[in-house]
Amino acid sequence: MVLPIYYKMTNTMKTTIIGFILFVLFYNNIFAQCTVQPAIQLVDPSDSIACGNVFTLLNAQSPAYGYGYWKDIEPNTIFSPSPTSPNPIATIDTIGINDFCYHHFYWITVYMTCRDTSSVVKVKFVKVPTINAGADTSVIGLTTTFHATWDSVGIGYWYCLNSGNDSVVDEHSPTTSVNVTQAGTYIFVWQVNNLGCVASDTVQITFNTSYTQLNSIKNLYFYPWYDCPNNYFQLKWSPPDSSTTDTLVGYNIYRNNVLYRFQTDTTMHHLIPQDTNCSDNFLGGDGVVFPPFYIHVTAVYNLSHIESLYNDSALCMGLALNTKEIQDNNIKIEISPNPFLDYVILKGQLKNQEDISFVLLNNLGQTIKCYPIKSFAQGEFTFSLSAPELSKGMYYLKIIVGQKVYFKKLSKL
C-alpha cells in the first residue's frame, strides 16, 4: 500500500497559484469579450464614379490599437503603397473578366482574433474613351471632312473653339463634314463623354480660297505586282511647275479621300526588302484587306501646308491575290472550286510537316469565320472548308502556314 505524501504550502506558493488563476481568468475574459477598434471608412461620397482604372479617394480612420486593411470584393485590385494604409490608391484589374464595373471596398480593423468591417464604399469604374481628332491640315475651299477616331465608348460631339462661322453636318459623327463661311484657321474639338468621363482632342484646319498659284503634281504613275508571297508596288510622279508666290514643302498621298501620309520625295515604293520606303500595308498588308481605292497625290505649300488640287488619280485593286495557286519553296496549294457554293477544297504539297490554320475575311478585311489549326504531314494533303451559311459575294481566305501568311480571293455563289 502506498501512502499519500502531503506538502505544506507556503504563503509564497499560495500567492503564486492565486495570481496564475487570476491571470487565466483575465486572459479568458479578454477573448470572451474581444474588443476591437470600430472600422470606420471616411470616403465622401461613399457611392462614387472613377474615370479610368484608378481610385484615389479611399480614406479610413486608423485604429488606436491593432491594425486595419482595405479589401475589394473583386479580385486582383492593387492598393498602393499597401492595403494597410488608411488612404491608399486603388488600381483595378482591367485585363481579365473584372473589367470596368462596380467595385465594393471595405475597411477592416483587426485586433487579436477579433475584427470589424466598415460600411461599403461603392465605386463604379468607367472607361475613359480613347480618341484622336485627326491630323492638322490645310484645305482648298470652305468644306472638308473630319477624320477622327475613338474606341466606340461613349458619345462623341464636335464643336469649334472659334465658332460663329462654321457648320458641322452631323456633330456626333467622327467623320462628318464641316463647312465654314470664310477662309482662315479653325480649331475643332472632338469630345467623347462616357458616363461623365470625358476625353477631348483638337484638330487645326486651315481653309484657303486661293487656287491659282498652287500648281499640282504631274505624271502620276502607279504599278503593283505580285511575287508569291509578296506584294510589290511603285508610285511616282513629277514635281509641279515652280511657283513664284508659294514654297513647295512636300506631298500628301491619299487613299480615296483619307490621308495616308506626308512625304518630301516624289516616289513611294515597295520593290524588294533592300529598296523600299513603304511597306505593303499601303495596299492592304498586315492581314488587312482593302477594297479597291483611288490614289491621289497633292502638292503641299508653305508652312501652313496649303494643298493643291489633284489632277490625276490611280486605281488600286488592293492586294494582288488573283493568282491561280499559292506556291513558294515550301508549299503549294490549289483551291477549287472558285467560285464556290458550299465548300472549297484545298489540295497541296508540303515540303515539311506544318501547322496550318485558315481565316475567312469579308471584302472589308473583317474576320467572319476561323478554322482551328490542323497539323499536316510532309507531302500531299487535301482539306475541305465548309461555309454554306455565307451570303453571295467576294471573300478572302487567309492561310497561315507556320510563320507565313498567304491570301486567296474567293467568290461565293
Secondary structure as UniProt FT lines:
FT   HELIX           11..32
FT   STRAND          47..51
FT   STRAND          54..55
FT   STRAND          67..72
FT   TURN            75..76
FT   STRAND          78..80
FT   TURN            83..84
FT   STRAND          89..91
FT   STRAND          102..111
FT   TURN            112..113
FT   STRAND          114..117
FT   STRAND          121..126
FT   STRAND          131..132
FT   STRAND          137..140
FT   STRAND          143..145
FT   STRAND          149..150
FT   STRAND          155..160
FT   TURN            161..162
FT   STRAND          166..168
FT   TURN            171..172
FT   TURN            174..175
FT   STRAND          177..180
FT   STRAND          184..194
FT   TURN            195..196
FT   STRAND          197..208
FT   TURN            212..213
FT   STRAND          218..227
FT   TURN            228..229
FT   STRAND          230..238
FT   STRAND          248..255
FT   TURN            256..257
FT   STRAND          258..263
FT   STRAND          267..272
FT   TURN            273..274
FT   STRAND          275..276
FT   HELIX           280..282
FT   TURN            286..287
FT   STRAND          293..301
FT   TURN            302..305
FT   STRAND          306..307
FT   STRAND          314..316
FT   STRAND          326..327
FT   STRAND          331..336
FT   STRAND          343..350
FT   STRAND          354..362
FT   TURN            363..364
FT   STRAND          367..376
FT   STRAND          379..386
FT   TURN            388..389
FT   STRAND          393..401
FT   TURN            402..403
FT   STRAND          404..412
//
